[in-house]
Amino acid sequence: DVQLQASGGGLVQAGGSPRLSCAASGFTFDDYAIGWFRQAPGKEREGVSCISSGDGITYYASSVKGRFTISSDNAKNTMYLQMNNLKPEDTAVYYCAADRDRDVCHIATMTIQWDEDDYWGQGTLVTVSS
């Protein structure tokens, strides 16, 4: 069975620096673009960050660039999202995902190209208090 298990969410004060983790089983990251999405209450899901497995290039949404860092440990088949200087507007359910069709990604096309046929974690809620 393919699974992505996200963890690390919770209630965080503004300015905090939690790290989300996403452990994969049933497949390996080597051949897929991997990344994080988020969905805030009443809003559509948006791409936060992704890594192209082919060249390791990382991409970030403009709203998180400079504050969030995506990484992966392929030996552990785990990806991470280090979030620094959190703001209340970062409050959302965060989802990790892997694109079954591509090993490259770009922040501009994440929400178009990644769909329900790809691999998705169950989501972890991050609530940022002001």
C-alpha positions as CSV (number, residue, x, y, z in Angstrom):
1,D,0.0,0.0,0.0
2,V,1.1,3.5,-0.8
3,Q,1.0,5.9,2.1
4,L,2.1,9.3,3.0
5,Q,2.0,10.1,6.7
6,A,2.2,13.8,7.7
7,S,3.0,15.0,11.2
8,G,4.2,18.0,13.1
9,G,1.2,20.3,13.0
10,G,-0.4,21.9,16.0
11,L,-1.0,25.2,17.7
12,V,1.9,27.6,17.2
13,Q,2.4,31.2,18.3
14,A,3.2,33.7,15.6
15,G,6.9,33.8,15.0
16,G,7.2,30.1,15.8
17,S,9.3,27.6,13.8
18,P,7.7,24.1,13.6
19,R,8.8,21.4,11.2
20,L,6.4,19.2,9.3
21,S,7.4,15.7,8.4
22,C,6.0,13.3,5.8
23,A,7.0,9.7,5.8
24,A,6.3,7.6,2.7
25,S,5.8,3.9,2.3
26,G,5.0,1.8,-0.7
27,F,7.1,3.9,-3.1
28,T,10.3,5.9,-3.1
29,F,10.8,9.6,-3.6
30,D,13.6,9.1,-6.1
31,D,11.4,9.1,-9.2
32,Y,8.8,11.7,-8.2
33,A,8.4,15.4,-7.7
34,I,7.4,15.8,-4.1
35,G,5.9,18.8,-2.3
36,W,3.6,20.4,0.2
37,F,0.2,22.0,-0.3
38,R,-2.0,23.8,2.1
39,Q,-5.7,24.7,2.4
40,A,-6.9,27.4,4.7
41,P,-10.5,27.6,5.9
42,G,-12.8,28.8,3.1
43,K,-9.9,28.9,0.5
44,E,-8.8,26.7,-2.3
45,R,-5.8,24.4,-1.9
46,E,-2.5,26.1,-2.9
47,G,1.0,24.8,-3.6
48,V,3.5,25.8,-0.9
49,S,6.7,24.2,-2.1
50,C,8.1,21.3,-4.2
51,I,11.3,19.5,-5.1
52,S,12.1,18.2,-8.5
53,S,13.6,14.8,-7.9
54,G,15.6,14.9,-11.2
55,D,17.7,17.9,-10.3
56,G,16.8,18.7,-6.7
57,I,15.6,22.2,-7.6
58,T,13.2,23.6,-5.0
59,Y,10.3,26.0,-5.5
60,Y,8.3,28.1,-3.1
61,A,5.1,30.1,-3.2
62,S,5.9,33.8,-2.9
63,S,4.0,34.0,0.4
64,V,6.4,31.6,2.1
65,K,9.7,32.2,0.3
66,G,12.4,33.0,2.6
67,R,10.5,31.6,5.6
68,F,9.9,28.0,4.6
69,T,12.4,25.3,3.6
70,I,11.5,22.0,1.9
71,S,13.9,19.1,2.1
72,S,13.9,15.4,1.8
73,D,15.9,12.5,3.2
74,N,15.6,9.8,0.5
75,A,17.3,7.2,2.7
76,K,14.5,7.6,5.1
77,N,11.9,8.3,2.4
78,T,10.8,11.3,4.4
79,M,10.2,14.9,3.3
80,Y,10.2,17.9,5.6
81,L,8.9,21.4,5.6
82,Q,10.7,23.7,8.0
83,M,8.5,26.7,8.7
84,N,10.0,29.8,10.3
85,N,8.5,33.1,11.4
86,L,5.0,31.8,11.1
87,K,2.1,34.2,10.6
88,P,-1.6,33.8,11.4
89,E,-2.2,33.7,7.6
90,D,-0.2,30.5,7.5
91,T,-3.0,28.7,9.4
92,A,-4.1,25.8,7.2
93,V,-4.2,22.1,6.8
94,Y,-0.9,21.1,5.2
95,Y,-0.7,18.2,2.8
96,C,2.3,16.4,1.5
97,A,2.1,14.8,-1.9
98,A,4.0,13.1,-4.7
99,D,3.4,13.6,-8.4
100,R,3.1,10.2,-10.0
101,D,3.4,11.5,-13.5
102,R,6.5,13.7,-13.2
103,D,9.9,14.0,-11.6
104,V,9.9,17.8,-12.1
105,C,7.7,20.4,-10.6
106,H,7.1,24.2,-10.6
107,I,5.2,26.2,-8.1
108,A,3.2,27.8,-10.8
109,T,1.7,24.6,-12.0
110,M,1.4,22.5,-8.8
111,T,-2.3,23.1,-8.4
112,I,-3.0,22.3,-12.0
113,Q,-0.8,19.2,-12.5
114,W,-1.2,17.5,-9.1
115,D,-4.6,15.8,-8.7
116,E,-6.4,13.1,-6.8
117,D,-4.6,10.4,-8.8
118,D,-1.3,11.4,-7.2
119,Y,-0.1,10.3,-3.8
120,W,-1.4,12.4,-0.9
121,G,-0.9,12.5,2.8
122,Q,-3.8,12.9,5.2
123,G,-3.1,16.5,6.1
124,T,-1.8,18.0,9.3
125,L,-3.4,21.2,10.8
126,V,-1.2,24.1,11.6
127,T,-2.9,26.9,13.6
128,V,-0.9,30.1,14.2
129,S,-2.1,32.3,17.0
130,S,-1.3,36.0,17.0
